[in-house]
Amino acid sequence: MTQTSLQILLWTAVSIGFVHTLIGFDHSLPFVALSRSRNWSFRKTMGLTALCGTGHVLSSVILGFVGIGLGVALEKLEWIEGFRGEITSYLIIGFGLAYGTWALVKRSRGHTHTHLHTHDDGVTHEHPHDHHGAHVHPHVERASSGKLTSWSLFIIFVFGPCEALIPMLMAPAAEHNWLWVGLVTAAFGLTTVATMLGVVAVGYYGLKFGRLRGLESWADVAAGFAIASSGAAIQIFGI
């Protein structure tokens, strides 16, 4: 293989990584929706997105290396990746429906909690309220539920495949050119994660500046069903 072949592989990896991630709703929508409903900071949202994106790419890289080492045919690896993709779409749908249903049930029960406030003069007071109306006090999620949500999303993304990556690795791997394998992997992985971060950042600030008053209490419900819709999109459009 020549240097021209390497350039073609690298440009292909960058192009496919960018387009696949950009049109794949499941690569960004869950992070945007959850950051809005869980009141995550921009830093936390970007950190979780980068972590999930990295795990997403590395899981396919590891599978590809194992397959290459065992001499598994490309067709079998693609079948495995396709099967993983099918399962992942159902996991995203299930996660979204479970999250949205939990939020809907919590809201229908008129979940009430207490806020503690300290004023500039040192006076501290607390007051209860529920979620049936709009209010201006930001919520801080419970640490346990926040960690469960984050870890669930991470596991789903690690299980999710990068179907387009493995075929690009096979040609240089067949010639034992591990430098090229590493370069193609890096090009695809960095492009995928960077695109995820870019799309999520746009969505994060877009929702932040486009708040709809009166609908704040529905944020968790909307997030859950939006995530489920992104999983359904995989099934319907095959993206």
C-alpha positions as CSV (number, residue, x, y, z in Angstrom):
1,M,0.0,0.0,0.0
2,T,1.3,3.5,-0.9
3,Q,1.1,6.8,0.8
4,T,-1.8,7.7,-1.5
5,S,-3.6,4.7,-0.1
6,L,-3.0,6.0,3.4
7,Q,-4.3,9.4,2.5
8,I,-7.5,7.9,1.0
9,L,-8.0,5.8,4.1
10,L,-7.5,8.8,6.4
11,W,-9.9,11.0,4.4
12,T,-12.4,8.2,4.3
13,A,-12.2,7.7,8.1
14,V,-12.6,11.4,8.8
15,S,-15.5,11.8,6.3
16,I,-17.4,8.7,7.5
17,G,-16.8,9.5,11.2
18,F,-18.2,13.1,10.7
19,V,-21.2,12.2,8.6
20,H,-22.1,9.1,10.6
21,T,-22.0,11.0,13.9
22,L,-23.8,14.1,12.5
23,I,-26.8,12.2,11.2
24,G,-26.9,9.7,14.1
25,F,-29.4,11.2,16.5
26,D,-28.4,8.7,19.1
27,H,-24.8,10.2,19.2
28,S,-26.0,13.5,20.6
29,L,-29.7,13.8,21.5
30,P,-29.4,11.8,24.7
31,F,-26.7,14.1,26.1
32,V,-28.6,17.3,25.1
33,A,-31.9,16.0,26.5
34,L,-30.4,14.8,29.8
35,S,-28.3,17.9,30.3
36,R,-31.4,20.0,30.1
37,S,-33.6,17.8,32.3
38,R,-30.9,17.0,34.9
39,N,-29.6,20.6,35.0
40,W,-26.0,19.4,34.2
41,S,-23.3,22.0,33.8
42,F,-21.6,22.4,30.4
43,R,-18.5,20.9,31.7
44,K,-20.2,17.7,33.0
45,T,-22.2,17.4,29.7
46,M,-19.0,17.6,27.6
47,G,-17.1,15.3,29.9
48,L,-19.8,12.6,29.7
49,T,-20.1,13.0,26.0
50,A,-16.4,12.6,25.5
51,L,-16.2,9.6,27.8
52,C,-19.1,7.8,26.0
53,G,-17.8,8.7,22.6
54,T,-14.4,7.3,23.4
55,G,-15.8,4.1,24.8
56,H,-18.1,3.8,21.8
57,V,-15.1,3.9,19.4
58,L,-12.7,1.8,21.5
59,S,-15.2,-1.1,21.9
60,S,-15.2,-1.6,18.1
61,V,-11.4,-1.2,17.9
62,I,-11.0,-4.0,20.5
63,L,-13.5,-6.2,18.7
64,G,-11.7,-5.6,15.4
65,F,-8.3,-6.4,16.9
66,V,-9.6,-9.6,18.5
67,G,-11.2,-10.6,15.2
68,I,-8.0,-9.9,13.3
69,G,-6.0,-11.8,15.8
70,L,-8.3,-14.8,15.6
71,G,-8.5,-14.7,11.8
72,V,-12.3,-14.0,11.8
73,A,-13.6,-13.0,8.4
74,L,-14.8,-9.5,7.8
75,E,-18.3,-10.7,7.1
76,K,-18.6,-12.2,10.5
77,L,-17.2,-9.1,12.2
78,E,-19.8,-7.0,10.3
79,W,-22.5,-9.3,11.4
80,I,-21.4,-9.0,15.0
81,E,-21.4,-5.2,14.7
82,G,-24.8,-5.2,13.1
83,F,-26.2,-7.4,15.9
84,R,-24.7,-5.0,18.5
85,G,-26.3,-2.1,16.7
86,E,-29.7,-3.8,16.8
87,I,-29.4,-4.5,20.5
88,T,-28.1,-1.0,21.2
89,S,-31.1,0.6,19.5
90,Y,-33.5,-1.3,21.7
91,L,-31.4,-0.4,24.8
92,I,-31.7,3.3,23.9
93,I,-35.4,2.9,23.4
94,G,-35.8,1.1,26.7
95,F,-33.7,3.6,28.6
96,G,-35.6,6.5,27.2
97,L,-39.0,5.0,27.8
98,A,-38.1,4.0,31.4
99,Y,-36.7,7.4,32.1
100,G,-39.7,9.2,30.6
101,T,-42.2,7.0,32.4
102,W,-40.4,7.4,35.7
103,A,-40.5,11.2,35.3
104,L,-44.2,11.1,34.2
105,V,-45.2,9.0,37.3
106,K,-43.2,11.3,39.6
107,R,-44.8,14.3,38.1
108,S,-48.4,12.8,38.3
109,R,-47.9,12.1,42.0
110,G,-47.1,15.8,42.6
111,H,-43.7,15.1,43.9
112,T,-43.0,17.7,46.5
113,H,-39.6,18.7,48.0
114,T,-38.0,21.4,50.0
115,H,-35.6,24.1,49.0
116,L,-33.2,25.7,51.5
117,H,-32.4,29.4,50.9
118,T,-29.9,31.7,52.6
119,H,-30.3,35.5,52.0
120,D,-27.6,38.1,52.0
121,D,-28.5,39.2,55.5
122,G,-27.8,35.7,56.8
123,V,-31.5,34.7,57.3
124,T,-32.1,31.1,56.2
125,H,-35.5,29.6,55.4
126,E,-36.9,26.7,53.5
127,H,-40.1,26.2,51.6
128,P,-41.8,23.2,49.9
129,H,-43.2,23.1,46.4
130,D,-44.2,20.5,43.8
131,H,-43.7,20.3,40.0
132,H,-47.1,21.2,38.8
133,G,-46.2,24.8,38.0
134,A,-43.3,26.8,36.7
135,H,-40.7,28.0,39.2
136,V,-37.3,29.7,39.0
137,H,-35.3,27.6,41.4
138,P,-32.7,25.4,39.7
139,H,-32.8,21.7,40.7
140,V,-29.7,19.8,41.8
141,E,-30.1,16.1,41.0
142,R,-29.5,13.5,43.6
143,A,-26.0,12.0,43.4
144,S,-27.2,8.4,43.2
145,S,-29.7,9.0,40.4
146,G,-27.2,11.2,38.5
147,K,-24.6,8.5,38.6
148,L,-27.1,5.8,37.6
149,T,-28.1,7.9,34.6
150,S,-24.5,8.6,33.5
151,W,-23.3,5.0,33.9
152,S,-26.4,3.6,32.1
153,L,-25.6,5.9,29.2
154,F,-21.9,5.0,29.2
155,I,-22.7,1.3,29.1
156,I,-25.1,1.7,26.3
157,F,-22.5,3.6,24.2
158,V,-19.7,1.2,24.9
159,F,-22.0,-1.6,23.7
160,G,-22.9,0.3,20.6
161,P,-20.9,-0.4,17.5
162,C,-18.9,1.7,15.0
163,E,-19.8,-0.5,12.0
164,A,-17.9,1.7,9.5
165,L,-14.6,1.5,11.3
166,I,-13.7,-2.2,11.1
167,P,-13.7,-2.5,7.3
168,M,-11.2,0.4,7.1
169,L,-8.9,-1.4,9.5
170,M,-8.8,-4.7,7.7
171,A,-6.7,-3.6,4.7
172,P,-3.7,-2.3,6.7
173,A,-4.1,-5.0,9.3
174,A,-3.9,-7.7,6.6
175,E,-0.4,-6.3,5.7
176,H,0.5,-6.0,9.5
177,N,0.9,-2.3,9.0
178,W,0.0,-1.4,12.6
179,L,1.1,2.2,12.3
180,W,-1.6,2.7,9.6
181,V,-4.1,0.9,11.7
182,G,-3.4,3.3,14.5
183,L,-3.6,6.3,12.3
184,V,-6.9,5.3,10.8
185,T,-8.3,4.5,14.2
186,A,-7.2,7.9,15.6
187,A,-8.6,9.8,12.6
188,F,-12.0,8.1,12.9
189,G,-12.1,8.2,16.7
190,L,-11.1,11.8,17.0
191,T,-13.5,12.9,14.3
192,T,-16.4,11.0,15.9
193,V,-15.8,12.4,19.4
194,A,-15.2,15.9,18.2
195,T,-18.4,15.9,16.1
196,M,-20.3,14.6,19.1
197,L,-18.9,17.4,21.3
198,G,-19.7,20.0,18.7
199,V,-23.3,18.9,18.1
200,V,-24.0,18.5,21.8
201,A,-22.5,21.9,22.6
202,V,-24.8,23.5,20.0
203,G,-27.8,21.7,21.4
204,Y,-26.8,22.5,25.0
205,Y,-26.6,26.3,24.4
206,G,-29.6,26.2,22.0
207,L,-31.9,24.8,24.7
208,K,-30.3,27.1,27.3
209,F,-31.1,30.3,25.4
210,G,-34.4,29.0,24.1
211,R,-36.2,28.2,27.4
212,L,-40.0,27.7,27.2
213,R,-41.5,29.1,30.4
214,G,-44.2,26.9,31.8
215,L,-42.7,23.7,30.4
216,E,-39.8,23.4,32.8
217,S,-41.5,20.7,34.9
218,W,-41.9,18.5,31.8
219,A,-38.2,18.5,31.0
220,D,-37.5,15.0,32.4
221,V,-40.5,13.5,30.6
222,A,-39.6,15.2,27.3
223,A,-35.9,14.0,27.7
224,G,-36.9,10.4,28.2
225,F,-39.2,10.2,25.1
226,A,-36.7,12.2,23.0
227,I,-34.0,9.6,23.8
228,A,-36.4,6.8,23.0
229,S,-37.1,8.5,19.7
230,S,-33.4,8.6,18.8
231,G,-33.3,4.9,19.3
232,A,-36.3,4.4,17.2
233,A,-34.6,6.5,14.4
234,I,-31.9,3.9,14.3
235,Q,-34.4,1.2,13.6
236,I,-36.4,3.2,11.1
237,F,-33.7,4.9,9.1
238,G,-30.8,2.5,9.8
239,I,-28.4,5.2,10.9
